[in-house]
Amino acid sequence: MKIWVDADACPKIIKDILFRVAERTGVPVTLVANQYFFVPQTLNVSFIQVEPGFNSADDKIVELCAEGDIVITADIPLADGVVKKGAFALTPRGEFYDRTNIGQVLAMRNLMTDLRSNPMQEGSGGGPAPLTQKDREVFANRLDKFMARRR
């Protein structure tokens, strides 16, 4: 099992949790991004920098992940791609995606995208709220449970 991280949009606090997980468990963690990110000089943490471009990091993660791996991402189309390969996805807020729920989540995302693009729709989403302490705890707990089941 490996942990892949969509690093361009992953909050630093979540990366720090993942670095500690790699150190504690020995499970490899690989950050993938189109810009450079610092990673600690530990045996189980690595970084892949991809060419700039729309979805280039996502495409690389889908290419490299394997069945049973887990991908840390808030990108639902990326989550769909990795789940189709037999991997799992976990958002920085602790939402877990697998074959049982990704279809519904992707359909809802597409519906919301369509609604936001409607010129009659007022206001904008404004982006996600900042990560809270509770979000971090939920993420860490769900990751720990996942890893315990996979070992």
Secondary structure, DSSP 8 states (H G I E B T S, - for coil): --EEEETTS--HHHHHHHHHHHHHH---EEEEESS-----S-TTEEEEE--SSTTHHHHHHHHH--TT-EEE-S-HHHHHHHHHTT-EEE-TT--EE-TTTHHHHHHHHHHHHHHHH-TT--S---------HHHHHHHHHHHHHHHHHH-
